[in-house]
Amino acid sequence: MATDRPTLEQQIVDLARAARAASHETARLSRARKDAWIVRAAERLETARERIFEANRADLAAAEAAGLEPPMVKRLSLEGDKWRSMIAGLRDVAGLPDPVGEIAQMSVRPNGLRVGRMRIPLGVIAIIYESRPNVTVDAAALCLKAGNAVILRGGSEAFRSNLALGEELRGAARDVGVPEDAVALVATTDRAAIDALLVQDRSIDLVIPRGGPGLIRKVVETSTIPVIKHDAGVCHISLDASADEEMAAALVRDSKIRQMAVCNGLETLLVHRAAARRLLPRVLKVLHEEGVEIRGCERTCEIDAEARPAAEDDWYAEYLAPILAVRVVDDLEAAIAHVRRYGSSHTDVIVTSDYASSQEWVRRVDSSTVGVNCSTAFSDGYRLGLGAEIGISTSKLHAYGPMGLEGLTAQKFVLFGDGQLRE
């Protein structure tokens, strides 16, 4: 029997075109209108909280029944602090300055022509992500505040939660006169939808994937649209020969224990061999007391009897769990070489009392966030003064590291003259 229902591919084409049309309107929205949408979205989400929680609990139950890894299941939950932070984050975004239309770097050429750079929206941003349904809300708010339209494709494990959240976001748009299609959700779990989305280069300006290595690889290999990766967080702390023992223990504990299922959590600890026997007993004792399993190199296992031997794969691992890889390295050069080989360009910190070592680390480690004597947990848009973030970019494009409102815009040149001719 014949049907007029469009194919999945045509549905994606239509969705992308509608988002493109909406982006022309969002690009010229006033800050007041954009902020009104964000505030109304927060109100609608609070009103619909129990219905959203019901959808979220159904996703959690299905994930557990399917045998999803515990860190992924934990990322699915919307209740408790996650919900409060999500709603507070919306209101924080409403309070941020609007970057669109800002003119900077104004200069005057010898002929009197004034040249500046104006911030403009990127256009249509497609975000493909796994687990965390709060990304649906965070991403929509940031993209629209920066004048963009957004297409959201969450993972199948959070499908019910994402639809429930998206319904309120789109409803808020209708309520305040913002184009509803400025917030579009791919309402299917069919993975073919991702393939169709990634070739809509006439309608979509940027793709941001957030998830595991498999998702990132698929998007990069398939997309005909520019991609900014928000890749795994294989974050390192390197304890230099001069590291203070008390500081080292505190920073390692905070980086690993504070919150494990996050991309800025510590996954590998490197220790200068000259300080290994001084530092490791205290540092690892703290971790063992918190239930962290240590997977160490041969020299680590000699110092810590509770450590298990590490395999090569452990140096690449993003555990998101109470497991830490530990390696004793010969010197600062070896520590930098390890980060370059096994790191994911996310966040890497050195603990040192030596100024020369700190400067060498900052200059030569090219990760998106590089630190000296601080927790890896500071790799966060809010903590770094951005107000909020869409994620942590590990691609060296126009945005690298925590990606806030400015990272969701581009700059165009604007020229102001009084009749200048190029002769």
N, C-alpha and C positions, 0 to 999 in steps of 0.2 A: 504494500500500500504506500503510495507516494506521500511525502510530508514536506511542508514548507519550512520546517525547523532548520535554522542555519547550522552548518557544521561547526565543530569546536574551533577550527581554524578561523572561520568567519566570525564567530563570536568574539574571538580575541582581537581580530582586525577591527571590529566595530567598537569594542571597548577602548582600544588604543586610540582610535580616531576621535571618540567622544572625549577622552582625556585631553587630547591635543586641542580640541575646540575649547574645552574648559580652561586650559592653560592660558589661552589668550585673554580670558576674563580675569583669572587669578593674578596675572602679571600686573594688572592695573587696579587691583583692589586697594583701598586705603588701609592703613594700619588699623584704624578703628573697626572696619568691617572684618578683617582677619582675626583680630582679637576677640570680637563679638562671637565669631564662630567657635574659637577655642573655649571661651567661657561657657557658651551654650553646650558644647560637647561635654564638658565636665559635668554640667548640671544633668544632662540626659543620662550620662553613664551612671551617676549616683542614683538617679531615679530607677534605672533599669538594673541595678546591681544584682539583685537576687536572681533575675532571669539570666544574666550573664554568668553568674556563679554556677547556676544549674547546668548551663552549656559547658562551662569549664570543668565541672566535676565529671560530666559524661566523657569529655576528652581524657581526663586523668584516668578514669576507670578503663577506658579502651586501651590507653597506652600501657597500663600495668598488665592488662590481660594479654597484650601483644608481646610482652617481654621487653619493652623499651628500657634502655639502660637507666639506672636510678638518677644520674645527673640530668638526663634529658627529661625525665618525668618531673623532677623538681623544677626545672625551668618552665614547665607548662602551667604551674599553679598561678592563679591570679589573686588569691586571697591573702589576708593579713597585710604585712608591710608592703608587699608587691602592689596591691591595690592602692593603698594610701600614697605610695611613691608615684604611681602612675597619675593619679588625680592631681597631686601636688605638682608633678612635672608639667602637666598641662597649664596650670596657672602660672608656673614659672616662665613658660614659653610666652604666654600672653604678656608678661611683664618685660620681655626682652626688647631692645631697640629693633626697629625694622631696618634691615640692611638695604632693602631695595630702593634704588634711586640715589643712594649715597655717592657723592662725587669726591674722589680723593686724588692725590698726586697731581694736583693742578700745577702746571708750569706755563711759562710764557716763552715762546720761541723768539729768536732775534727779529722776526718780521712783525711781532705783536700778536701772532696767533696764540690763543690760549688752548692748552691741551690738558684734558683731564681723563679720568677713568671712572665710569659709572657702574655701580653694581646692578645687575639684572638677574632675573630668575633663569635657571637652567632650562626650564620648560616642563617636560614630562619626565618624571623619574619612576622607574620600575624597581621595586625592592622585593627580592626573593629571599625568604628567610625560613629558618627551621625553629620549631618549638616555640619559645617565648611569645605568647599572644600580646603581651604589653607593647611589643614592637609595633603592632598595628596602630596603636594610639600615638606612641611617641613619634613614629615616622610620619604619620599623617599631619600631626601638629607642626613639626619642624618644616616639612616640605611646603605646606600651605602658607605658613608664616613667611617663608622665603619667596612666596609668589608662584610656587610651582603647583602643578597637578601631580598626583601620585597614584601609581598602580601597585597594589599590594597582593603578593602571592605568598601566603604563609604555608607552613607544612601541613600535611594531611593530619598529623597528630593533634593539631590545634584548630582543626577546621571549624568545629561548632563554635568555639570561643571567638575566633576571628570574625565569623559571620555576625555573631551577636554584637560584637564591638563595632563592626563596620556599619551595621544598621543604624546605630545611634550617631556615629560620626556623619553619615550621610543625612540623617534626619536633622541634625544640627545645622548642616549646610542649608537645607530647605528652609529652616526656621529663620535664618538671618539673611537670606538672599545671596548666598554663595553658590556657585554652580555645583550641583550634586555630583556630577561626574569628575569634579576635582579630586574626589576620594573614591577610587574604583577598586573593587576587590575581585580577584579571579575566583569565581564561585564554583570551583570544581577541584577535586583531588586528582584528576587525570593528569599524569606527568607530561602528557603530550602538550598540555597548555603552556608549559614552560618553553618547550621548543618553539611553539608558535609565537610566544611573546618575545623571544630573543631575536627574532628577525623583523620586528616592526620598527626598523630604523627610520622610516619616514614619519613616524608618530612619536617615538620615544627617544629622548636625548641622552639618557644615562641609565645604566643598570647597576644596582648595588646588591651583591649577594652577601648574605650573612648566614654562616652555617659551617658545617664540617667540610673536610677536604674534598669529598666527593661532589658536593654541591658546587663548591667554588670552581673545581676543575671543569665540571659540565658547563657552567655558565661561561667561563673564559673561552672554552673550546668551541662553543656553539654560537655565541652572540655576535651579531653584526653591528651591535650598538656598543659604544665605549663602556667599559666596565671599571668600576673602582671596587677592589676587593676589600672585604672586611673579614680577614682570614683568621685562622686559629691563633690563639695566644700562647705560644711557647715562650713564656717569659722567664728571664734569668736574673738572679742576683749573683754577683761575683764578689767574694770576700778577698780583698787584697791582703798582702803581707802585713800591712800596717793597720788593718781594720780593728776597731775597738770591739772587744768581746761583748760587752753589754749591748751596744748599739746593734751589732750583728744579730744577736739573738732576738732582739725586739723587732727589727725590720723583717727578718725571715719569718718570724711568727705571724706578724701582721699581714705580710704578703701572701702567706699560705693559708692561714687559719681564718682570717676575717670572713671570707666568703670564697668557697672553693669552686662553685660552678659558674665562674665568670672568666672572661677572656683575659683580664688583667691579673689573675691569680698566678702566684709563683709555681713553676713546674720543674725547673732545674736550678740547683745550687752549685756554683763553682767555687772552689777554695784554693788559694795559693798554697803550694806545698810547704812553704816556709812557715805558714801559720796554721796548717791543718790540725796538728796535734794540740795546739792552743785553743783553736776556735770550735772545732767540730764537737767535742764532748758536750760543751755547754749548749750549742745551737741544736744539736740533734736530740739531746735530753728533753728540751722544751717541746720538740715536735713529737717525740715518742709519747710524752705525757698527754698529748692531744690526739693520740691514736693514728698518727701519720706513719705509713710504711715507707721505709727508706730503701731505695734501690741504688746501690752505690758501685763505683768502680772498685778495683782490687784494693787500692790504698784506703778508700773509705771503709771497706769491710774490715780491714786490719785495725782501724781505729774504733769502729762501732760494731760490736759483736752482733747486734740485732739487725744490722743491714742485710738485705738480700743482694746477691750479685745482679748488677744491671746488664741488660742485653742492649745491643745496638739500637733497637727500636725505642728503648726508653729515652734516649737523648732527643728523639723527634716528638715525643708524646705530649699531647695536651690532655692530662688526666681528668681535670675537673673533679677531682676526688682526693681522698686523703692518702695520696702517694706522691713522693718527691724523689726525683733523680738527683744524685749527688756525685760530683766528680772532682777529684783533686787534680789541679793543673800545675804545670811547672812554673808558669809565670804569667804576667799580664798579657803577653803576646799570645800565649796558648789559650787564655780565656777569651780573648777577642776572636781568635780563630774558631773556637768552639761555637760562639754565638753566630758567627758568619755561616758556619756549616749547618748547624742544626736549628737556628732560630727562625722565627716567622715574621721578623720585622715589626714586632709589636712593641714590647716594653722590656728594656734591659737596664739594670742598675748595678753600680759598683759601690761597695762600702770600703772606704779608704780614709786614712788620715794624711795621705801623701798628695799634695797639690798636683805634681807632675803626672801621677797616675790618673787622677781624676780628669785632667785635661786631655790626656791621651785617650781615655775611654770616650769622652764626649766627642772628640774629633773623629775617631775612627770607627765607632759603632754607629751604623747608619739606620738603626731601627726608628720607627716613627715617634717613639718616646724614649729618651735616654736620660737616666737619672744618676745622681751622686748622693749617697747617704740619705735615701728616702725609700718609702714603701712603693712597690709596683702598683699598689691600689690607687695611686694618684693619677694614673693614666685613665682619666675619666673627664668628660667634657665639663661637667658641673664643677668638679674640683679644680680644673684648670682655668676656670673663669669664663667658659663659653656659655654658661647657663644651662645648656642641654646639648645632647649629641645624637646624631643618627647612628653612630657606631664609631669604630676605630679603623680608619683607612690604613691598609698596609700596602697600598699602591702609591708609587711616587708620581702622582699626577698633580692636579691643582690643589688637592687636599690630601694631607698625609698626617696620620695620627687622629686624635679625637676630632670628629667632623661635626661642627655646629652649623649655625645659620649661614655664616659666610661661606662655608664649604658647599652649600647648596645653591650658591649663586656663581655667576661668572662676572667678568668686567669687560665692558666695551669702551672704546675710546670715544670721547666727545670733544668736538672742536668748536671754539667760539672765535669768530673773526669779525672784521669790519671791512670786508672786501678784498682780503689778501688773494693775490694770484700766484700760482707757481710758475715762474718765468724761467 
